[in-house]
Amino acid sequence: MMHENEIRTDVALVRRLLAAQFPEWAGAAVAEVRTAATNNAVYRLGDGLVVRLPIVEEAVEQAEFEETWLPRLAPSLPAPVPEPVALGRPGEGYPFPWTVSRWIEGTHPTGAEGESFARELGAFVAALRTAGTEGAPTGYRGVPLRSRDVSTRAWIATAAADVDVSAVLAAWEHALAQPEWDGPPVWAHGDLIPGNVLVREGELGAVIDFGAAGVGDPACDAIPAWALLDAAHRSAFREAAGFDDATWARGRGWALTFVSGIDYYRTTNPAMSELGLRTVNSVLADLG
């Protein structure tokens, strides 16, 4: 089921866009890549490229953001990130800019990966914080956690049939009570969930989809500890990422904001609804 304001895309549209703007790729095979993504439609282009088209207005700036910033970030990072090849324009009835990038092989993590993967992901997070920030925008989750207080409490109420509301509220209050970030703004990916990470032979293969990335408080990059990793490997991830106690606790708070997806995506994107429930329950079990 689509969201009310979601733009429809299909293989035929991608072919028309390519023919009009990048005729050198017009004859290449195009195939839709099924994902649980909520902001972009993804199409494989030939053997080595991928086309990504924003399907909601909130994601429109991502195409130009990734073309501008990913080449600057990549040299600082220990794992591949998308390599933009071309930036497409609106056309053929499609209203947004779109991208062509290099295809990166890999599968999404299942939670069964080992300690080595957890350490590699933590090292990626730590390396990202070292990248230059001049001119960089604030990340979607780079803002103070308290800025999500009203909305998170409202979403917790909508999930009453799925979670222990009193326990979630207590965990949320604990996160809000932590000292706020008082360091300089640093880079964070902001959305390290299974669909945005690739694994190859049990190791970290790549990190993709930087739509939530930007600078600010790095606590949001602790989210994968509860959204992606097995509990046994959280400490290895934290050690490699270098999170102090307060940042780690705020990260738990950011993971709790995934309560918003439990009811919102229940029928439109069940995988995201399940991710929200699993993440919240992982935080509660962690606090135990």
ABEGO torsion letter per residue (X at the ends): XBBAABBBBBAAAAAAAAAAABAAAAABBBBBBBBABAABBBBBBEAABBBBBBABAAAAAAAAAAAAAAAAAAAABABBBBBBABBBBBEGGBABBBBBBBBBBEBBBAGABBAAAAAAAAAAAAAAAABBABGBBBBAAABBAAAAAAAAAAAAAAAAAABBAAAAAAAAAAAAABBBBABBBBBBAGBBBAAABBBBGGBBABBBGAAABEBEBAAAAAAAAAAABBAAAAAAAAAAAGBBAAAAAAAAAAAAAAAAAAAAAAAABAAAAAAAAAAAAAAAAAAX
